[in-house]
């Protein structure tokens, strides 16, 4: 069974940084497009960033210049480096693999996510 295990969340002050990790237990990891999403209570899950199988990246306007997605195929892991965090970044963050035709659409089952709280 395919698993997505997110980690690295926590409580951080505004302006701080966190690096999220997501280990994907799936064969041929390097051939998949991967992304990060986030969700706050009462709101729909929001796309944050994506990375293609060959390393092309895109980021939502709300995080552009502050967040960076990357991947390590040898470790079956996708990362999200988050800098200059704001209170509005507070959410549960999830990773998932993506549609081959739309880098903003998740196609797998969701994991447990990791909570990020930005507060002073």
N, C-alpha and C positions, 0 to 999 in steps of 0.2 A: 504494500500500500504506500502510495506517495505521501510524504510528510513535508510540511513546511514548518520550520521552527525558528521563530523570530526571537531576538534577544538584544540587549543593550539599552533598553529604555530606562527611565528613571526620572528623578526630580532634579531640575536644573534652573538656575536663575536666568532671567532675561539677559540676552547677550552671550549666554554660554553655548557650549557645544556638546553633542553626543554623536556616537557612531553606532548605528544599528547594524545587526547582522542577521542574515536569514540563510539557514542551511537547508538545502533542498535534496531530499533523498529520492532522486529520480535519475534513471539511466540517461546517458547522452545529454547531460546537463548543458554542455557547451552549445548545443544546437537550439536552445530555447531562448526566446525573448523573455525578459523578467522585469517586474515592476514593483513599485511601492505604492501603497494606498494608505489612507488614514480615515478614521471615523470618530466623530464625537457624538455623545448621546442625543438622540432625537434628529440626527441628520443622516443623510445618505453618505455612503462611503465615497471618498474623494480620491481621484487619481493624483499622485504626487510626482513620480518620475519613472522613466523606463530606460532599459538598456537592451539593445538588440544582441543577437547571437554574435555579431561581429564587432560589437562595442560602440555602436552609434547610440548616443544618449539624448533624451529630451526631458525637460523639467517643466512643471506647471509654473505659470507666471508668478504665483504667490510665493514660490520658493526659489525661483531662479536667482542665481548669484549667491545664494546662502546654502543650499543643499547640493550634494553631488552623489550621484549613483555610480557604483562601480561593481565589478565582479571578479571573482577568482575561480576560474574553471577547475583548477587543480583541487580546490577545496569545496566544490559544489556550493559556493557561497556568494550571495549578493549583498552589497553593503549600501548604507545610506549615511553619508557624512553630513551632519546638520550643524551649521555654524550660525552665529547671530540669531539665536532662537528667540522667538516672541511668544507672548502668552497665547496668541491665537494659533500657535503650532501645537498646543496641547490636544492630544488625541491618542487613540490606540492605532498603532501603525502595523500594517500587514504587508507581506510580500505575496507575490503570486506569479505564475507564468502567464504569458500574454498571447493574444490572438496573433497569428502569423500575418494578418492583414491590417491589424489596428493595434498600435502599440499603447493604446490607452484602455484596452479592454482585457480584463482578466478572464481566464477560462478554467482555472482549477478550483478545487475546494479551498476554503479559507482555513488558515491555522488559527492559533490562539491570539496572535498579535502580541505586541509589547507596548506598554503604556509609557507615554512621554508626557510629562507635566512640566510646564514652564511657569514658574511662579517665584516671586520674591518673598 
